[in-house]
Amino acid sequence: MARLLVVQNHRGGGAGRFGDWLTADGVSLDVVHAYAGGALPRRPEHDGVMVLGGGYLPDDDVRAPWLAPTRALVAEAVDRGAPVFGICLGGQLLARVAGGTVRGEHGRPEFGSTPLTVRAEAGADPLFGGLPERVTAIEHHVDAVTALPPGAAWLVSSEGCPYQAFRVGERAWGVQFHPEATADRVRSWDAARLEALGLDPVELSRRAELDEPAAAAVWREVARRFAAVVAGS
C-alpha cells in the first residue's frame, strides 16, 4: 500500500474527508501531529507528503518551530519528484519553498463556501484537468500567495484571491482552499470572530450546506486522482 506522510499543523486541522477518500483509494496516511510535538522524519520513507492548514505563515518559525523541518521535507519531496499536496498553509508553504511569495493579511479575507474558476491552463493537469469550470470550496484565510514560484502552473483562481491552486513541477500541488472541509467545519467557527469581520455565520453555514453536494463530488475526484499519483510513485 502506498504511504503518505501527513503534517497536521493545529488540533482542529485534520485531513477530514480528503484523508478518508485517500484511504479508501488505497493510500495509507501516517499523520504527524507537529503542533503537539510530533517528530518529523529527516528522510521520510513515504511515497508522498501532504501538509495541512494552520493559522501561521509558512516561515512563522518562532510560533511554530516545526515549520522549518516541514519546509525541508517539502523541498526534499519536490527535488526528488515525489507527490506533494499542500492545503491552505500547506499550499503557501509549497509556494514559499519553490520560490514564490506569501504575505500575511493580504487582500480580501475569504471565509466559507467560495466560487472558484478552474483556468484553461488546468486542462492537462493530472488533478484538475476536466473539472467543471465553476466549482466551490470552503475557504478560511487572511494570508495569501502573492506570486507563484517560477514556472508554476496556475490552475484555479477566485475573485478575491487569484492563486487558489497551482502545480510545481509535475507532481506537487498547492491549494488555498480546504477540499477536506464540510459545512460542519463552517458551523464550528467562532461566530463572534466572523461577525467582527462583517460576516453572517448563519448565512455562511447555509451557503456551505447548499454547495456541499456538488463540491464533494469535485474534491472526491481530485482525491482519487492524487491517490493514483501517490500509488504510482
Order of alpha helices (4+ residues) and beta strands (2+ residues): beta-alpha-beta-beta-alpha-beta-alpha-beta-beta-beta-beta-beta-beta-beta-alpha-alpha-alpha
